[in-house]
Amino acid sequence: MSETSNAVLNLPALRAQFPILAERIHGQRLAYLDNAATTQKPEAVLRALDNYYRHANSNVHRAVHELAARATTQYEAARDRIAAFLKVAREEIVFTRGTTESINLVARSFLQPRLQPGDEVLLTGMEHHSNIVPWQLAGARTVAARITDDGEVDLEDWHRKLGPRTRLVAVVQVSNSLGTINPVAQMIRAARERGIPVLVDGAQAVAHLPLDLRELDADFYACSAHKAYGPTGFGVLYAKREHLEAMPPWHGGGDMIRTVAFDGSTWNEVPYKFEAGTPDMAGAIGCAAALEWIEAQGWTAIHAHEQGLLDYATPRLAEIPGLRLIGTSAHKVGVLSFVMEGAHAHDLGSILDQHGVAVRTGHHCTMPLMERFGVAATARASLAVYNDRQDIDQLVQALHKARRLLA
């Protein structure tokens, strides 16, 4: 999975690997700018999924027939590839249904048994609901550091709130609503000095930032395949092995057990003791294929392309009369959230759709952040490696038309 030597993407060839980009929407060219919600899938991922179902479809482990052997080999090879992408040991990779389930697993199996009344989880004001609600359900008090006007964490406020009742720090690496890249390495070091474990929500980071979780030194890292060109319904929880060994299982059933008897059962080794039931074999295989595809493009090329596109789009949107960008940090990925004077975000989204432009509208599962900026919802255009300037031009043209219609 070595990076290619090319520092510049061959964008037409790259876009040709995504069949859905050839779709016509209301007779218009598709400008797909809803990548923070889910990314499209390249042929490499589609082939991996198709190959599994055509030639290896079977349940994994235990069975001795040939199809089961093929499925098990591909499934466990996927764990190896995912672990290599994140630069950790395979035993530290737990397969889940996505970032949300990964965080819930940590909340219930790691945090809840350690909680005392009044204990806190320290968050930021830009967290996704999936990194707020699970801690509350586990019984913790959630405390959030304030967000500045340009959409960054107020680190002084965060340090003040890192207190004696903090039992866990949970922080998003890249904001889904703002695109802000948080200084998670710095935050982890500060928490580590106090002996406080850290969970990082990496859902929006995996497709945009090279990762070395061993160097990052977070206790937990959660991410989803579908935000990174992989299939939906599959995710990963990285956890330090000492935590996994100490944590009780969360779900019970097949494959997470060593022995079962009516007077008690014993558990499988990690990570399998957290993977009850028939797993998503195709999801694991598709996720591994997606991560290999990302690395094949080269991180230097990905960063240069996406940053160039963000630099092109930001001033063009800012120049539209009545449009206000929400989230203007100098350290961000390609997320452009905005409101337009006199227009509801949902109306904007509907008009843009008629012009072939797909954006997300709403609170983006960040209601506290919307309240911080005094808006009910935003329209959000989010970029991926296959986007081009024509997508941005199409968005800008459609926004000008929407402004005239809604004036």
Secondary structure as a PSIPRED ss2 file (coil, helix, strand):
# PSIPRED VFORMAT (PSIPRED V4.0)

   1 M C   1.000  0.000  0.000
   2 S C   1.000  0.000  0.000
   3 E C   1.000  0.000  0.000
   4 T C   1.000  0.000  0.000
   5 S C   1.000  0.000  0.000
   6 N C   1.000  0.000  0.000
   7 A C   1.000  0.000  0.000
   8 V C   1.000  0.000  0.000
   9 L C   1.000  0.000  0.000
  10 N C   1.000  0.000  0.000
  11 L H   0.000  1.000  0.000
  12 P H   0.000  1.000  0.000
  13 A H   0.000  1.000  0.000
  14 L H   0.000  1.000  0.000
  15 R H   0.000  1.000  0.000
  16 A C   1.000  0.000  0.000
  17 Q C   1.000  0.000  0.000
  18 F C   1.000  0.000  0.000
  19 P H   0.000  1.000  0.000
  20 I H   0.000  1.000  0.000
  21 L H   0.000  1.000  0.000
  22 A H   0.000  1.000  0.000
  23 E C   1.000  0.000  0.000
  24 R E   0.000  0.000  1.000
  25 I E   0.000  0.000  1.000
  26 H C   1.000  0.000  0.000
  27 G C   1.000  0.000  0.000
  28 Q E   0.000  0.000  1.000
  29 R E   0.000  0.000  1.000
  30 L C   1.000  0.000  0.000
  31 A E   0.000  0.000  1.000
  32 Y E   0.000  0.000  1.000
  33 L C   1.000  0.000  0.000
  34 D E   0.000  0.000  1.000
  35 N C   1.000  0.000  0.000
  36 A C   1.000  0.000  0.000
  37 A C   1.000  0.000  0.000
  38 T C   1.000  0.000  0.000
  39 T C   1.000  0.000  0.000
  40 Q C   1.000  0.000  0.000
  41 K C   1.000  0.000  0.000
  42 P C   1.000  0.000  0.000
  43 E H   0.000  1.000  0.000
  44 A H   0.000  1.000  0.000
  45 V H   0.000  1.000  0.000
  46 L H   0.000  1.000  0.000
  47 R H   0.000  1.000  0.000
  48 A H   0.000  1.000  0.000
  49 L H   0.000  1.000  0.000
  50 D H   0.000  1.000  0.000
  51 N H   0.000  1.000  0.000
  52 Y H   0.000  1.000  0.000
  53 Y H   0.000  1.000  0.000
  54 R H   0.000  1.000  0.000
  55 H H   0.000  1.000  0.000
  56 A C   1.000  0.000  0.000
  57 N C   1.000  0.000  0.000
  58 S C   1.000  0.000  0.000
  59 N C   1.000  0.000  0.000
  60 V C   1.000  0.000  0.000
  61 H C   1.000  0.000  0.000
  62 R C   1.000  0.000  0.000
  63 A C   1.000  0.000  0.000
  64 V C   1.000  0.000  0.000
  65 H C   1.000  0.000  0.000
  66 E H   0.000  1.000  0.000
  67 L H   0.000  1.000  0.000
  68 A H   0.000  1.000  0.000
  69 A H   0.000  1.000  0.000
  70 R H   0.000  1.000  0.000
  71 A H   0.000  1.000  0.000
  72 T H   0.000  1.000  0.000
  73 T H   0.000  1.000  0.000
  74 Q H   0.000  1.000  0.000
  75 Y H   0.000  1.000  0.000
  76 E H   0.000  1.000  0.000
  77 A H   0.000  1.000  0.000
  78 A H   0.000  1.000  0.000
  79 R H   0.000  1.000  0.000
  80 D H   0.000  1.000  0.000
  81 R H   0.000  1.000  0.000
  82 I H   0.000  1.000  0.000
  83 A H   0.000  1.000  0.000
  84 A H   0.000  1.000  0.000
  85 F H   0.000  1.000  0.000
  86 L H   0.000  1.000  0.000
  87 K C   1.000  0.000  0.000
  88 V C   1.000  0.000  0.000
  89 A C   1.000  0.000  0.000
  90 R H   0.000  1.000  0.000
  91 E H   0.000  1.000  0.000
  92 E H   0.000  1.000  0.000
  93 I E   0.000  0.000  1.000
  94 V E   0.000  0.000  1.000
  95 F E   0.000  0.000  1.000
  96 T E   0.000  0.000  1.000
  97 R C   1.000  0.000  0.000
  98 G C   1.000  0.000  0.000
  99 T H   0.000  1.000  0.000
 100 T H   0.000  1.000  0.000
 101 E H   0.000  1.000  0.000
 102 S H   0.000  1.000  0.000
 103 I H   0.000  1.000  0.000
 104 N H   0.000  1.000  0.000
 105 L H   0.000  1.000  0.000
 106 V H   0.000  1.000  0.000
 107 A H   0.000  1.000  0.000
 108 R H   0.000  1.000  0.000
 109 S H   0.000  1.000  0.000
 110 F H   0.000  1.000  0.000
 111 L H   0.000  1.000  0.000
 112 Q H   0.000  1.000  0.000
 113 P H   0.000  1.000  0.000
 114 R H   0.000  1.000  0.000
 115 L C   1.000  0.000  0.000
 116 Q C   1.000  0.000  0.000
 117 P C   1.000  0.000  0.000
 118 G C   1.000  0.000  0.000
 119 D C   1.000  0.000  0.000
 120 E E   0.000  0.000  1.000
 121 V E   0.000  0.000  1.000
 122 L E   0.000  0.000  1.000
 123 L E   0.000  0.000  1.000
 124 T E   0.000  0.000  1.000
 125 G C   1.000  0.000  0.000
 126 M C   1.000  0.000  0.000
 127 E C   1.000  0.000  0.000
 128 H C   1.000  0.000  0.000
 129 H H   0.000  1.000  0.000
 130 S H   0.000  1.000  0.000
 131 N H   0.000  1.000  0.000
 132 I C   1.000  0.000  0.000
 133 V H   0.000  1.000  0.000
 134 P H   0.000  1.000  0.000
 135 W H   0.000  1.000  0.000
 136 Q H   0.000  1.000  0.000
 137 L H   0.000  1.000  0.000
 138 A C   1.000  0.000  0.000
 139 G C   1.000  0.000  0.000
 140 A C   1.000  0.000  0.000
 141 R E   0.000  0.000  1.000
 142 T E   0.000  0.000  1.000
 143 V E   0.000  0.000  1.000
 144 A E   0.000  0.000  1.000
 145 A E   0.000  0.000  1.000
 146 R C   1.000  0.000  0.000
 147 I E   0.000  0.000  1.000
 148 T C   1.000  0.000  0.000
 149 D C   1.000  0.000  0.000
 150 D C   1.000  0.000  0.000
 151 G C   1.000  0.000  0.000
 152 E C   1.000  0.000  0.000
 153 V E   0.000  0.000  1.000
 154 D C   1.000  0.000  0.000
 155 L H   0.000  1.000  0.000
 156 E H   0.000  1.000  0.000
 157 D H   0.000  1.000  0.000
 158 W H   0.000  1.000  0.000
 159 H H   0.000  1.000  0.000
 160 R H   0.000  1.000  0.000
 161 K H   0.000  1.000  0.000
 162 L C   1.000  0.000  0.000
 163 G C   1.000  0.000  0.000
 164 P C   1.000  0.000  0.000
 165 R C   1.000  0.000  0.000
 166 T E   0.000  0.000  1.000
 167 R E   0.000  0.000  1.000
 168 L E   0.000  0.000  1.000
 169 V E   0.000  0.000  1.000
 170 A E   0.000  0.000  1.000
 171 V E   0.000  0.000  1.000
 172 V E   0.000  0.000  1.000
 173 Q C   1.000  0.000  0.000
 174 V E   0.000  0.000  1.000
 175 S C   1.000  0.000  0.000
 176 N C   1.000  0.000  0.000
 177 S C   1.000  0.000  0.000
 178 L C   1.000  0.000  0.000
 179 G C   1.000  0.000  0.000
 180 T E   0.000  0.000  1.000
 181 I E   0.000  0.000  1.000
 182 N C   1.000  0.000  0.000
 183 P C   1.000  0.000  0.000
 184 V H   0.000  1.000  0.000
 185 A H   0.000  1.000  0.000
 186 Q H   0.000  1.000  0.000
 187 M H   0.000  1.000  0.000
 188 I H   0.000  1.000  0.000
 189 R H   0.000  1.000  0.000
 190 A H   0.000  1.000  0.000
 191 A H   0.000  1.000  0.000
 192 R H   0.000  1.000  0.000
 193 E H   0.000  1.000  0.000
 194 R C   1.000  0.000  0.000
 195 G C   1.000  0.000  0.000
 196 I C   1.000  0.000  0.000
 197 P C   1.000  0.000  0.000
 198 V E   0.000  0.000  1.000
 199 L E   0.000  0.000  1.000
 200 V E   0.000  0.000  1.000
 201 D E   0.000  0.000  1.000
 202 G C   1.000  0.000  0.000
 203 A C   1.000  0.000  0.000
 204 Q C   1.000  0.000  0.000
 205 A C   1.000  0.000  0.000
 206 V C   1.000  0.000  0.000
 207 A C   1.000  0.000  0.000
 208 H C   1.000  0.000  0.000
 209 L C   1.000  0.000  0.000
 210 P C   1.000  0.000  0.000
 211 L C   1.000  0.000  0.000
 212 D C   1.000  0.000  0.000
 213 L H   0.000  1.000  0.000
 214 R H   0.000  1.000  0.000
 215 E H   0.000  1.000  0.000
 216 L H   0.000  1.000  0.000
 217 D C   1.000  0.000  0.000
 218 A C   1.000  0.000  0.000
 219 D C   1.000  0.000  0.000
 220 F E   0.000  0.000  1.000
 221 Y E   0.000  0.000  1.000
 222 A E   0.000  0.000  1.000
 223 C E   0.000  0.000  1.000
 224 S E   0.000  0.000  1.000
 225 A C   1.000  0.000  0.000
 226 H H   0.000  1.000  0.000
 227 K H   0.000  1.000  0.000
 228 A H   0.000  1.000  0.000
 229 Y C   1.000  0.000  0.000
 230 G C   1.000  0.000  0.000
 231 P C   1.000  0.000  0.000
 232 T C   1.000  0.000  0.000
 233 G C   1.000  0.000  0.000
 234 F C   1.000  0.000  0.000
 235 G E   0.000  0.000  1.000
 236 V E   0.000  0.000  1.000
 237 L E   0.000  0.000  1.000
 238 Y E   0.000  0.000  1.000
 239 A E   0.000  0.000  1.000
 240 K C   1.000  0.000  0.000
 241 R H   0.000  1.000  0.000
 242 E H   0.000  1.000  0.000
 243 H H   0.000  1.000  0.000
 244 L H   0.000  1.000  0.000
 245 E H   0.000  1.000  0.000
 246 A H   0.000  1.000  0.000
 247 M C   1.000  0.000  0.000
 248 P C   1.000  0.000  0.000
 249 P C   1.000  0.000  0.000
 250 W C   1.000  0.000  0.000
 251 H C   1.000  0.000  0.000
 252 G C   1.000  0.000  0.000
 253 G C   1.000  0.000  0.000
 254 G C   1.000  0.000  0.000
 255 D C   1.000  0.000  0.000
 256 M C   1.000  0.000  0.000
 257 I E   0.000  0.000  1.000
 258 R E   0.000  0.000  1.000
 259 T E   0.000  0.000  1.000
 260 V E   0.000  0.000  1.000
 261 A E   0.000  0.000  1.000
 262 F C   1.000  0.000  0.000
 263 D C   1.000  0.000  0.000
 264 G E   0.000  0.000  1.000
 265 S E   0.000  0.000  1.000
 266 T E   0.000  0.000  1.000
 267 W E   0.000  0.000  1.000
 268 N C   1.000  0.000  0.000
 269 E C   1.000  0.000  0.000
 270 V C   1.000  0.000  0.000
 271 P C   1.000  0.000  0.000
 272 Y H   0.000  1.000  0.000
 273 K H   0.000  1.000  0.000
 274 F H   0.000  1.000  0.000
 275 E C   1.000  0.000  0.000
 276 A C   1.000  0.000  0.000
 277 G C   1.000  0.000  0.000
 278 T C   1.000  0.000  0.000
 279 P C   1.000  0.000  0.000
 280 D C   1.000  0.000  0.000
 281 M H   0.000  1.000  0.000
 282 A H   0.000  1.000  0.000
 283 G H   0.000  1.000  0.000
 284 A H   0.000  1.000  0.000
 285 I H   0.000  1.000  0.000
 286 G H   0.000  1.000  0.000
 287 C H   0.000  1.000  0.000
 288 A H   0.000  1.000  0.000
 289 A H   0.000  1.000  0.000
 290 A H   0.000  1.000  0.000
 291 L H   0.000  1.000  0.000
 292 E H   0.000  1.000  0.000
 293 W H   0.000  1.000  0.000
 294 I H   0.000  1.000  0.000
 295 E H   0.000  1.000  0.000
 296 A H   0.000  1.000  0.000
 297 Q H   0.000  1.000  0.000
 298 G C   1.000  0.000  0.000
 299 W H   0.000  1.000  0.000
 300 T H   0.000  1.000  0.000
 301 A H   0.000  1.000  0.000
 302 I H   0.000  1.000  0.000
 303 H H   0.000  1.000  0.000
 304 A H   0.000  1.000  0.000
 305 H H   0.000  1.000  0.000
 306 E H   0.000  1.000  0.000
 307 Q H   0.000  1.000  0.000
 308 G H   0.000  1.000  0.000
 309 L H   0.000  1.000  0.000
 310 L H   0.000  1.000  0.000
 311 D H   0.000  1.000  0.000
 312 Y H   0.000  1.000  0.000
 313 A H   0.000  1.000  0.000
 314 T H   0.000  1.000  0.000
 315 P H   0.000  1.000  0.000
 316 R H   0.000  1.000  0.000
 317 L H   0.000  1.000  0.000
 318 A H   0.000  1.000  0.000
 319 E C   1.000  0.000  0.000
 320 I C   1.000  0.000  0.000
 321 P C   1.000  0.000  0.000
 322 G C   1.000  0.000  0.000
 323 L E   0.000  0.000  1.000
 324 R E   0.000  0.000  1.000
 325 L E   0.000  0.000  1.000
 326 I E   0.000  0.000  1.000
 327 G C   1.000  0.000  0.000
 328 T C   1.000  0.000  0.000
 329 S C   1.000  0.000  0.000
 330 A C   1.000  0.000  0.000
 331 H C   1.000  0.000  0.000
 332 K E   0.000  0.000  1.000
 333 V C   1.000  0.000  0.000
 334 G C   1.000  0.000  0.000
 335 V E   0.000  0.000  1.000
 336 L E   0.000  0.000  1.000
 337 S E   0.000  0.000  1.000
 338 F E   0.000  0.000  1.000
 339 V E   0.000  0.000  1.000
 340 M E   0.000  0.000  1.000
 341 E C   1.000  0.000  0.000
 342 G C   1.000  0.000  0.000
 343 A E   0.000  0.000  1.000
 344 H C   1.000  0.000  0.000
 345 A H   0.000  1.000  0.000
 346 H H   0.000  1.000  0.000
 347 D H   0.000  1.000  0.000
 348 L H   0.000  1.000  0.000
 349 G H   0.000  1.000  0.000
 350 S H   0.000  1.000  0.000
 351 I H   0.000  1.000  0.000
 352 L H   0.000  1.000  0.000
 353 D H   0.000  1.000  0.000
 354 Q H   0.000  1.000  0.000
 355 H C   1.000  0.000  0.000
 356 G C   1.000  0.000  0.000
 357 V E   0.000  0.000  1.000
 358 A E   0.000  0.000  1.000
 359 V C   1.000  0.000  0.000
 360 R E   0.000  0.000  1.000
 361 T E   0.000  0.000  1.000
 362 G E   0.000  0.000  1.000
 363 H C   1.000  0.000  0.000
 364 H C   1.000  0.000  0.000
 365 C C   1.000  0.000  0.000
 366 T C   1.000  0.000  0.000
 367 M H   0.000  1.000  0.000
 368 P H   0.000  1.000  0.000
 369 L H   0.000  1.000  0.000
 370 M H   0.000  1.000  0.000
 371 E H   0.000  1.000  0.000
 372 R H   0.000  1.000  0.000
 373 F C   1.000  0.000  0.000
 374 G C   1.000  0.000  0.000
 375 V C   1.000  0.000  0.000
 376 A C   1.000  0.000  0.000
 377 A C   1.000  0.000  0.000
 378 T E   0.000  0.000  1.000
 379 A E   0.000  0.000  1.000
 380 R E   0.000  0.000  1.000
 381 A E   0.000  0.000  1.000
 382 S E   0.000  0.000  1.000
 383 L C   1.000  0.000  0.000
 384 A C   1.000  0.000  0.000
 385 V C   1.000  0.000  0.000
 386 Y C   1.000  0.000  0.000
 387 N C   1.000  0.000  0.000
 388 D C   1.000  0.000  0.000
 389 R H   0.000  1.000  0.000
 390 Q H   0.000  1.000  0.000
 391 D H   0.000  1.000  0.000
 392 I H   0.000  1.000  0.000
 393 D H   0.000  1.000  0.000
 394 Q H   0.000  1.000  0.000
 395 L H   0.000  1.000  0.000
 396 V H   0.000  1.000  0.000
 397 Q H   0.000  1.000  0.000
 398 A H   0.000  1.000  0.000
 399 L H   0.000  1.000  0.000
 400 H H   0.000  1.000  0.000
 401 K H   0.000  1.000  0.000
 402 A H   0.000  1.000  0.000
 403 R H   0.000  1.000  0.000
 404 R H   0.000  1.000  0.000
 405 L H   0.000  1.000  0.000
 406 L H   0.000  1.000  0.000
 407 A C   1.000  0.000  0.000
